[in-house]
Each structure stands twice: as C-alpha cells, then as structure tokens.
Amino acid sequence: MNTLWWLGLGLLALPVLWHRQRRQRIRQEPLATARFLPRADPQQLRVWRWTERLLLLARCLLLAAVIAWLADLVLPWRRDAVLIPAGTDSVWAERQIKQAGLYDASWVAVPSGDPFAWLARHDREWRPDARLLVLGNVPMPAMLPRSRHRIEVRSKAASFPGTEQRVVVVSKRAAQWRAMFAALDGPRRYKVDEAPDGAAELVVWDVPQAPPASLRAPLWWAGDEASFPELKKAAQADGIRYADSARGRVWASNAWPPAGPQAARRLFESWQRLHYAPVPYTMPSQSIAPTASATPSQSSGALRYLLTLILLGLFAVERILAHASRH
C-alpha cells in the first residue's frame, strides 16, 4: 500500500454520481377542472434514486481493479522457499535441503544466470518470517543482495565437462603441427584432422594456396601469409598479427609453429578467452543477513497476473451489462 496510485480510489465517486437518477421535467397539460383550484407555484423535490445497480457495481469494481493493478498490489503469501537454479544436481540439492531443515518448504525454479535478480523482483511476496535457501552454481554478484529476508546460499561449482574440439591442419609439416595438440592433457581433447572440410574451431593453413571458400572456422593460424591478403594491413599485438576475414579471424606470426605444446595451448586458450564469454565465478557458500532498510523492488509480482485476469473478466461483464441496459 506504499504507492500514490491508491489516492485514485476517490475516482469511485464518478460512477456513483453517473448512476444517480436524473430529475425529469414533468410536462404540463391544461385540465378543465384546474380552473376551480387555487393557483400554486410548482415545487421540486430532489430524491436520490439508483438505476442499474449491477452495472454500477461492475464499474466500481473495474475502476478499483485498475487502481490496484497500477499500484502493483502485492500480498505477502510465500512461506519458506528453496530457490534452485536450472541445471542444479537434484541429488545434491535434496541432501542440502534436508541438512537445512527445509524439506517441507516450497521449491522454486529460478533462472541460472542471476537468481538474486529474480529474488529482488519477487521479494515482496515473502512473509517477514520466511527463510530462503539458494542452491546450485550461483554466480558471484558484484554486490551482495539486499533483502528483507535472511538468505542462505549453498553453492556447488559446476564440473568442467569433457569437450572435444576439431583442429584442421593443412601443411607440408603437418607432423610438427600435430605435435602441438597431441600432448595436451585435461578434460579438453583436440581432434586433429588433415581434411579441409566440415566444421572446425581452428584451421592451421600452412600452404601457399588460398583456402577453399567453403571452409569456415572462428580462428585461423596462417603459416603462409600470402594466402590471406587481409594480413597486409593487420594489427599487431605481442608479436602476433591478426585480421578479420569472411572465413574467420586470422592470426599470423613469424614464429610458427609455436615453441611447444604448452605454448600452443596458451595461445589457443588466450583466443578462447577473447572469443567466448568468461565463465562466471561461483559464489562461496554463506548466509546473508537481512537488511531492514532494503527498498523493495517495484517490479510486478504474481498478483499482477491475477489482477490482469480479473480486469479482463470485469471489463467483459461491464460491457455485457451496458449493452443490456441500452436495450
């Protein structure tokens, strides 16, 4: 009830005045017997009478619902809840819920990108004594969330999945290039292929001929710069020249091939950090104390959706009653 839209409830007097019975002027007609009566001045008496009471009620309710929708009425109805971002391990989540003593609480699926942003939009829906538990791979926010409720965060970093990335090597010294990727360990595996077709993340082009137009890749390592005219005006950074082309971004250096597998790996991972979005840092498990001065977000909650349905229903009823009153 902390919005100025509620001052509009005074507008409910408009349909009341509208539906007041209007005074009707009585038509005068001469009567033969009126000549024997004493002359008297006409008098008018104002009497409040109501007409079309159902239509009046529908219009008052419709106006009140519009004001409530604009004021974004929110009634705290949620109790203890567990917020589970998408992709959270269900077995681990159930174990954490039991340890926190919130197994009877409601489970709410929230977006995995920023569960605190979703919580801020719906913070007014929880009762003052509600407990909130956030589980899963929760990204670390720039600032701790401010809420009127205590928030317990139990994080679990996502395991790095095993991946396989295809590398195409077209060179007369292919064995030397293949050695750059064959010795790399870890969950990331590289499939080195010498066929210049299909999709690849990296193409090593170390021949004087121009690559086929059908071959595409996000990254190219040019062993022979004559095959790429874009490199004539390329920018330079740390001894590496790079330029964007229709095939992808081309990198070239006078020190190709790299000095060893580790150098090739660092070079390839540096490109991936520039090309792909960084992986967010997982927030440490902690308990966030409530903030009494936290300002509730004015974003609409679940009750606005219900008010929208009520508005549509009242509008339909009002139109039906108005049409019936004219006929």
SULFENMO-V78865 format. One line per field, one symbol per residue. ss: DSSP state (H for helix, E for strand, L for the rest). Layout:
# SULFENMO-V78865
ss = ???
This chain:
# SULFENMO-V78865
ss = LLLHHHHHHHHHHHHHHHLELLLLLLLLLLLHHHHHLLLLLLLLLLLLLELLHHHHHHHHHHHHHHHHHHHLLLLLLELLEEEEELLLLHHHHHHHHHHHLLLLLEEEEELLLLHHHHHHHLHHHELLLLLEEEEELLELLLLLLLLLLLEEEEELLLLLLLEEEEEEEEELLHHHHHHHHHLLLLLEEEEEELLLLLLEEEEEEELLLLLLLLLLEEEEEELLHHHLHHHHHLEEELLEEEEELLLLEEEELLLLLLLLHHHHHHHHHHHHHHHLLLLLLELLLEEELLLLLLLLLLLLLHHHHHHHHHHHHHHHHHHHHHHHHHL
